[in-house]
Amino acid sequence: MLTKAPRGTKDILPSESYKWQYIEGLIREICDVYGFKEIRTPGFEHTELFLRGVGESTDIVRKEMYTFTDKGGRSITLKAEGTSPAVRAFIEHNLYAETQPTKLYYITPVYRYERPQSGRLREHHQFGVEIFGAKNASADAEVISVAMTLLKKLGLNNLELRINSVGCPVCRKNYNKVLKDFLKDNLEYLCDDCKVRYEINPLRVLDCKVESCQRITKDAPLITDYLCDDCKSHFEELQKYLDIMGYDYIIDPRIVRGLDYYTKTAFEIISKDIGAQGTVCGGGRYDGLIEECGGPSMPGVGFGMGLERLLITLEQNGIEIPKPEGVDLFIAYVGEEAKLFTFALANKLRFDGLKVERDNMDRSLKAQMKYANKLNAKFAIVIGEEEMKENKVKLKDMSVGSEVEISIDEIEQRIKNI
């Protein structure tokens, strides 16, 4: 057990970590141009935050949270999703008193106790954005555009954007009554989870993945037929913004998402190349969440995107993330004096921004040069007593094998120029 990671977790080794760094770098670039600022929230929160924020009818709260009692007798839960902690921070630090909207993004691990599956581990990683304070449908369209921009820049094209409106407390009340009337004759045939959802939040029955429940709800009344004027107008406005940006989309009245806090817009972005686990991004609007968590009445909209699932999607599409370039310079040495001298030289060149490696294993000169090839070094030099004395080295271009004699003082500028 000591040398095996816990089930549902995964080490990200150097052979893979460059892919994560590339995606995270692109995320930061895109969020910067869209005006989103990074927020980093703790890895655990008071359990009450997720009970109130995520909702008691959700699988996350009922089955999947990592909850424990700490030494002070407090109920603590590892971060189960990114939105509720961002809302808590927004309230705690009075960000609502600043000029609105507040636009935040995060890249964070999240924890769910569930059966590990492709792209969804017990510890997985999520990229999310939130816009607080903007009720206009343009904010919904903007967060969708952030997600679509990232996916398209990564080279994903075989995507489906599916949108829906799940209404607001006003029209949801009427729809819930109609939906419960529709379901009541088949209540005994619903799965145990959906029997609970039927009482707490019947809309969530439509999100069930159990085949028998899907058969029962196949002909269920559509929430889009019961929207109030405000929700209907908001949904139509969203479509105008998506149209003007040139995004194709499908209106799918069965999208309700897996969290209780959604109002009005709900959306998913689906890859057609990832099989059953096709949703690479999901989100929507949650206009009552900030108030539910103890803040002022303010709207919000955002999404979450699983990075593990995104990497699988890229792989299944044959999209390769560029590997990092090799070492700029390898410094080989001969003799004890040169050993010390090259250590100082490497340190100076690194400080000035060059990627430099040297041997720390007391290899022979021949073995050092083999090591330089393994590191994919662009250039190499060999320093011994004579080179130190004359302040000259032969700079070798490792790709073609050519050499040029330069002074040691020229090394940095020569490599940077090339």
C-alpha positions as CSV (number, residue, x, y, z in Angstrom):
1,M,0.0,0.0,0.0
2,L,2.9,2.3,0.8
3,T,4.1,2.4,-2.8
4,K,0.7,2.5,-4.5
5,A,-1.5,5.6,-5.0
6,P,-5.0,5.4,-3.5
7,R,-7.7,4.0,-5.9
8,G,-9.1,6.8,-8.0
9,T,-6.0,8.9,-7.9
10,K,-3.2,9.2,-10.5
11,D,0.4,10.5,-10.5
12,I,1.1,13.0,-13.3
13,L,4.7,12.2,-14.3
14,P,7.1,14.4,-16.2
15,S,6.3,12.4,-19.4
16,E,2.7,13.8,-19.1
17,S,3.0,17.0,-17.1
18,Y,4.1,19.1,-20.1
19,K,0.6,18.4,-21.6
20,W,-1.0,19.8,-18.4
21,Q,1.3,22.8,-18.4
22,Y,0.4,23.5,-22.1
23,I,-3.3,23.4,-21.5
24,E,-3.1,25.4,-18.3
25,G,-1.0,28.1,-20.1
26,L,-3.6,28.3,-22.9
27,I,-6.3,28.6,-20.3
28,R,-4.6,31.5,-18.6
29,E,-4.0,33.3,-21.9
30,I,-7.7,32.9,-22.9
31,C,-9.0,34.0,-19.5
32,D,-6.7,37.0,-19.6
33,V,-8.0,38.3,-23.0
34,Y,-11.6,37.7,-21.8
35,G,-10.9,39.7,-18.6
36,F,-11.2,36.8,-16.0
37,K,-8.9,36.9,-13.0
38,E,-7.7,33.8,-11.1
39,I,-9.1,32.8,-7.8
40,R,-7.6,30.0,-5.6
41,T,-9.8,28.6,-2.8
42,P,-8.9,26.1,-0.1
43,G,-8.9,22.3,-0.8
44,F,-11.6,21.8,1.8
45,E,-14.6,23.8,3.1
46,H,-17.3,23.6,5.7
47,T,-19.7,20.8,4.7
48,E,-22.7,23.2,5.0
49,L,-21.4,25.1,2.0
50,F,-21.9,22.2,-0.4
51,L,-25.2,21.1,1.3
52,R,-26.6,24.5,0.6
53,G,-24.8,25.3,-2.6
54,V,-24.8,22.1,-4.6
55,G,-28.2,20.8,-3.3
56,E,-29.4,17.8,-1.3
57,S,-30.9,16.0,-4.3
58,T,-27.6,15.7,-6.1
59,D,-25.5,12.6,-6.3
60,I,-22.5,14.7,-5.2
61,V,-24.1,15.5,-1.8
62,R,-25.9,12.2,-1.3
63,K,-23.2,9.8,-2.3
64,E,-19.9,11.3,-3.5
65,M,-18.5,13.9,-1.0
66,Y,-15.4,13.2,1.0
67,T,-16.7,14.4,4.4
68,F,-15.1,14.0,7.8
69,T,-15.1,15.5,11.3
70,D,-12.0,17.4,12.2
71,K,-10.3,17.5,15.6
72,G,-12.4,20.5,16.5
73,G,-15.6,18.6,15.9
74,R,-16.4,20.5,12.6
75,S,-17.8,18.8,9.6
76,I,-15.4,19.4,6.7
77,T,-15.6,18.3,3.1
78,L,-12.9,18.2,0.4
79,K,-13.7,20.5,-2.5
80,A,-16.4,18.7,-4.4
81,E,-16.8,21.4,-7.2
82,G,-15.5,24.8,-7.9
83,T,-18.5,27.2,-8.0
84,S,-19.6,27.1,-4.3
85,P,-16.1,27.9,-2.9
86,A,-15.8,30.8,-5.4
87,V,-19.2,32.0,-4.2
88,R,-18.2,31.7,-0.6
89,A,-15.0,33.7,-1.2
90,F,-17.0,36.3,-3.2
91,I,-19.2,36.8,-0.1
92,E,-16.5,36.6,2.6
93,H,-14.3,39.2,1.0
94,N,-17.1,41.6,0.0
95,L,-16.3,41.4,-3.7
96,Y,-19.9,42.2,-4.3
97,A,-19.2,45.7,-3.1
98,E,-16.7,46.3,-5.9
99,T,-17.6,47.3,-9.5
100,Q,-19.5,44.5,-11.1
101,P,-19.4,42.1,-12.8
102,T,-16.8,40.0,-11.1
103,K,-15.1,37.6,-13.5
104,L,-13.2,34.7,-12.0
105,Y,-11.5,31.5,-13.2
106,Y,-9.8,28.6,-11.4
107,I,-7.8,25.5,-12.1
108,T,-8.3,23.2,-9.1
109,P,-8.4,19.6,-7.9
110,V,-11.8,18.3,-6.9
111,Y,-12.8,15.2,-5.0
112,R,-15.6,12.8,-5.5
113,Y,-16.1,9.4,-4.0
114,E,-17.4,7.5,-7.0
115,R,-16.4,4.5,-9.1
116,P,-13.3,5.6,-11.0
117,Q,-14.0,5.8,-14.8
118,S,-12.4,7.1,-17.9
119,G,-11.7,10.8,-17.4
120,R,-13.3,10.9,-13.9
121,L,-11.1,10.0,-11.0
122,R,-11.8,10.4,-7.3
123,E,-9.3,13.2,-7.4
124,H,-9.6,15.0,-10.7
125,H,-8.9,18.5,-12.0
126,Q,-11.3,21.2,-13.1
127,F,-11.1,24.4,-15.0
128,G,-14.0,26.7,-14.4
129,V,-15.1,30.3,-14.9
130,E,-17.7,32.3,-13.1
131,I,-19.3,35.7,-13.8
132,F,-21.0,37.2,-10.7
133,G,-23.3,40.2,-10.9
134,A,-24.4,40.1,-14.6
135,K,-28.0,39.1,-15.4
136,N,-27.8,39.7,-19.1
137,A,-27.7,36.7,-21.5
138,S,-24.5,38.1,-23.0
139,A,-22.7,36.9,-19.8
140,D,-24.0,33.3,-20.5
141,A,-22.8,33.6,-24.1
142,E,-19.4,34.9,-22.9
143,V,-18.7,31.9,-20.7
144,I,-19.8,29.6,-23.5
145,S,-17.4,31.4,-25.8
146,V,-14.5,31.0,-23.3
147,A,-15.0,27.2,-23.4
148,M,-15.5,27.0,-27.1
149,T,-12.4,29.1,-27.7
150,L,-10.2,26.9,-25.6
151,L,-11.5,23.7,-27.3
152,K,-11.1,25.1,-30.8
153,K,-7.6,26.5,-30.1
154,L,-6.7,23.0,-28.9
155,G,-7.8,21.7,-32.3
156,L,-11.2,20.1,-31.4
157,N,-13.8,20.6,-34.0
158,N,-16.2,17.6,-33.8
159,L,-18.2,19.3,-31.0
160,E,-21.8,19.8,-30.2
161,L,-23.0,22.7,-28.1
162,R,-26.3,21.8,-26.5
163,I,-28.4,24.5,-24.7
164,N,-31.5,24.6,-22.6
165,S,-33.4,26.7,-20.1
166,V,-34.3,25.1,-16.8
167,G,-36.5,28.1,-15.8
168,C,-36.6,30.0,-12.6
169,P,-38.4,29.4,-9.2
170,V,-41.5,31.0,-10.7
171,C,-41.9,28.8,-13.8
172,R,-40.1,25.8,-12.3
173,K,-42.9,25.5,-9.6
174,N,-45.5,25.1,-12.3
175,Y,-43.4,22.7,-14.3
176,N,-42.5,20.6,-11.3
177,K,-46.2,20.0,-10.7
178,V,-46.8,19.0,-14.3
179,L,-43.7,16.7,-14.2
180,K,-44.7,15.0,-10.9
181,D,-48.2,14.4,-12.3
182,F,-46.5,12.8,-15.4
183,L,-44.2,10.6,-13.2
184,K,-46.5,9.6,-10.4
185,D,-48.1,6.6,-12.3
186,N,-44.6,5.2,-12.8
187,L,-43.1,6.2,-9.5
188,E,-42.6,2.6,-8.3
189,Y,-40.6,1.9,-11.4
190,L,-38.1,4.7,-10.9
191,C,-34.7,3.9,-9.4
192,D,-34.2,4.6,-5.7
193,D,-32.3,7.8,-6.4
194,C,-35.1,9.2,-8.6
195,K,-37.7,8.4,-6.0
196,V,-35.8,10.8,-3.7
197,R,-35.4,13.3,-6.5
198,Y,-39.1,13.1,-7.2
199,E,-39.8,14.6,-3.8
200,I,-36.9,17.1,-3.5
201,N,-36.3,18.2,-7.1
202,P,-38.2,16.3,-9.8
203,L,-36.4,18.1,-12.6
204,R,-33.3,16.0,-11.7
205,V,-35.1,12.8,-12.7
206,L,-34.6,13.9,-16.3
207,D,-30.8,13.8,-15.7
208,C,-30.9,10.1,-14.6
209,K,-28.6,7.8,-16.5
210,V,-30.5,4.6,-15.5
211,E,-32.0,3.1,-18.6
212,S,-35.4,2.3,-17.0
213,C,-35.7,5.9,-15.8
214,Q,-34.8,7.2,-19.2
215,R,-37.6,5.1,-20.8
216,I,-40.1,6.5,-18.4
217,T,-39.1,10.2,-18.9
218,K,-38.7,9.8,-22.7
219,D,-42.1,11.5,-23.4
220,A,-42.0,13.8,-20.3
221,P,-43.3,17.3,-20.8
222,L,-40.6,19.8,-21.9
223,I,-39.7,22.6,-19.5
224,T,-39.2,24.9,-22.5
225,D,-43.0,24.8,-22.9
226,Y,-43.5,26.1,-19.4
227,L,-41.1,29.0,-19.2
228,C,-42.3,32.3,-17.9
229,D,-41.9,35.4,-20.1
230,D,-38.6,36.5,-18.4
231,C,-37.0,33.1,-18.8
232,K,-38.3,32.7,-22.4
233,S,-36.9,36.1,-23.3
234,H,-33.5,35.3,-21.7
235,F,-33.2,32.1,-23.6
236,E,-34.1,33.8,-26.9
237,E,-31.5,36.5,-26.1
238,L,-28.8,33.8,-25.5
239,Q,-29.5,32.3,-28.9
240,K,-29.1,35.7,-30.6
241,Y,-25.7,36.1,-29.0
242,L,-24.6,32.6,-30.0
243,D,-25.9,33.3,-33.6
244,I,-23.9,36.5,-33.8
245,M,-20.7,34.7,-32.8
246,G,-21.4,32.0,-35.4
247,Y,-21.7,29.1,-32.9
248,D,-23.9,26.2,-34.0
249,Y,-26.0,24.8,-31.2
250,I,-28.8,22.3,-30.5
251,I,-31.7,23.1,-28.2
252,D,-32.0,20.1,-25.9
253,P,-34.8,20.4,-23.3
254,R,-33.5,17.3,-21.5
255,I,-30.3,19.1,-20.3
256,V,-30.8,19.9,-16.7
257,R,-27.2,19.4,-15.4
258,G,-26.4,17.5,-12.2
259,L,-26.5,20.4,-9.7
260,D,-29.6,21.9,-7.9
261,Y,-28.5,25.5,-8.2
262,Y,-29.0,26.0,-12.0
263,T,-31.6,28.6,-13.2
264,K,-32.4,29.6,-16.8
265,T,-29.4,28.6,-19.0
266,A,-28.0,25.1,-18.8
267,F,-25.5,24.0,-21.4
268,E,-23.2,21.1,-22.3
269,I,-20.4,20.8,-24.9
270,I,-20.1,17.3,-26.2
271,S,-17.3,15.6,-28.1
272,K,-18.5,13.0,-30.6
273,D,-15.1,11.2,-30.3
274,I,-15.1,10.2,-26.6
275,G,-17.8,7.6,-26.5
276,A,-20.2,7.4,-23.6
277,Q,-18.3,10.0,-21.6
278,G,-18.9,12.6,-24.2
279,T,-19.5,15.8,-22.1
280,V,-16.2,17.8,-21.9
281,C,-17.8,20.9,-20.5
282,G,-21.0,21.8,-18.7
283,G,-22.4,24.9,-17.0
284,G,-25.2,27.4,-16.8
285,R,-26.8,30.2,-14.8
286,Y,-27.4,30.1,-11.0
287,D,-29.1,33.4,-10.0
288,G,-30.1,32.3,-6.5
289,L,-26.8,30.7,-5.4
290,I,-25.1,33.7,-3.9
291,E,-28.1,34.6,-1.8
292,E,-28.6,30.9,-0.8
293,C,-25.0,30.9,0.5
294,G,-25.5,34.0,2.6
295,G,-24.7,36.8,0.2
296,P,-26.8,39.5,-1.5
297,S,-29.2,38.7,-4.2
298,M,-27.0,38.7,-7.3
299,P,-26.9,36.6,-10.5
300,G,-24.2,34.3,-11.6
301,V,-23.2,32.1,-14.5
302,G,-20.3,29.8,-15.2
303,F,-19.0,26.4,-16.3
304,G,-16.7,23.5,-15.2
305,M,-14.4,21.5,-17.5
306,G,-12.7,18.3,-16.4
307,L,-9.0,18.4,-17.5
308,E,-8.5,14.6,-17.5
309,R,-11.5,14.2,-19.8
310,L,-10.2,17.0,-22.0
311,L,-6.9,15.2,-22.4
312,I,-8.6,12.0,-23.3
313,T,-10.7,13.8,-25.9
314,L,-7.5,15.3,-27.4
315,E,-5.9,11.9,-27.6
316,Q,-9.0,10.3,-29.2
317,N,-8.9,13.0,-31.8
318,G,-5.3,12.4,-32.6
319,I,-4.3,15.8,-31.4
320,E,-0.7,15.9,-30.0
321,I,0.3,18.6,-27.6
322,P,3.8,20.0,-28.6
323,K,6.6,18.6,-26.5
324,P,8.8,21.1,-24.7
325,E,12.1,22.1,-26.4
326,G,15.3,20.5,-25.3
327,V,18.1,22.0,-23.3
328,D,19.7,25.2,-24.8
329,L,23.2,24.2,-23.7
330,F,25.0,21.3,-22.2
331,I,28.3,22.0,-20.4
332,A,30.7,19.1,-20.2
333,Y,33.8,19.3,-18.1
334,V,37.2,17.6,-17.7
335,G,39.1,17.8,-14.3
336,E,38.3,19.0,-10.8
337,E,38.9,22.7,-11.4
338,A,36.6,22.7,-14.5
339,K,34.0,20.8,-12.4
340,L,33.7,23.8,-10.1
341,F,34.0,26.4,-12.8
342,T,31.3,24.9,-15.0
343,F,28.9,24.7,-12.0
344,A,29.3,28.4,-11.5
345,L,29.0,29.1,-15.2
346,A,25.8,27.0,-15.5
347,N,24.3,28.8,-12.6
348,K,25.0,32.2,-14.1
349,L,23.6,31.3,-17.5
350,R,20.4,29.8,-15.9
351,F,19.9,33.1,-14.0
352,D,20.1,34.9,-17.3
353,G,17.4,32.7,-18.8
354,L,19.1,29.9,-20.7
355,K,18.2,26.3,-20.1
356,V,21.5,24.7,-19.1
357,E,22.5,21.3,-17.9
358,R,25.7,19.7,-16.8
359,D,26.7,16.4,-15.3
360,N,26.2,15.7,-11.6
361,M,27.1,12.0,-11.8
362,D,30.9,12.2,-12.4
363,R,30.6,10.6,-15.8
364,S,33.4,10.3,-18.3
365,L,33.6,12.9,-21.1
366,K,32.2,10.4,-23.6
367,A,29.3,9.5,-21.3
368,Q,28.6,13.2,-20.7
369,M,28.2,13.8,-24.4
370,K,25.8,10.8,-24.6
371,Y,23.9,12.4,-21.8
372,A,23.7,15.6,-23.7
373,N,22.2,13.8,-26.7
374,K,19.6,12.2,-24.4
375,L,18.6,15.6,-23.1
376,N,18.2,16.8,-26.7
377,A,20.6,19.6,-26.1
378,K,20.8,22.2,-28.9
379,F,24.4,23.1,-28.2
380,A,27.3,21.7,-26.1
381,I,30.7,22.9,-24.9
382,V,33.6,21.1,-23.2
383,I,35.6,22.9,-20.6
384,G,38.9,21.7,-19.2
385,E,42.1,23.4,-17.9
386,E,43.1,24.7,-21.4
387,E,39.7,26.3,-22.1
388,M,39.7,27.9,-18.7
389,K,43.2,29.3,-19.3
390,E,42.5,30.7,-22.8
391,N,38.9,31.7,-22.0
392,K,37.8,29.9,-25.2
393,V,35.5,27.0,-26.0
394,K,34.2,25.2,-29.1
395,L,30.5,25.7,-29.3
396,K,29.1,22.5,-30.9
397,D,25.7,22.6,-32.8
398,M,24.4,19.2,-31.8
399,S,21.9,18.9,-34.7
400,V,24.6,19.1,-37.4
401,G,27.8,18.5,-35.5
402,S,29.5,21.8,-36.6
403,E,31.7,23.7,-34.2
404,V,32.7,27.3,-33.8
405,E,35.3,28.7,-31.4
406,I,34.1,31.5,-29.2
407,S,35.1,33.1,-25.9
408,I,33.4,31.9,-22.8
409,D,32.0,35.4,-22.3
410,E,30.3,35.2,-25.7
411,I,28.3,31.9,-24.9
412,E,25.1,33.5,-23.7
413,Q,24.8,36.1,-26.4
414,R,25.8,33.7,-29.2
415,I,23.1,31.1,-28.2
416,K,20.5,33.8,-27.7
417,N,21.2,35.2,-31.2
418,I,21.0,31.8,-32.8
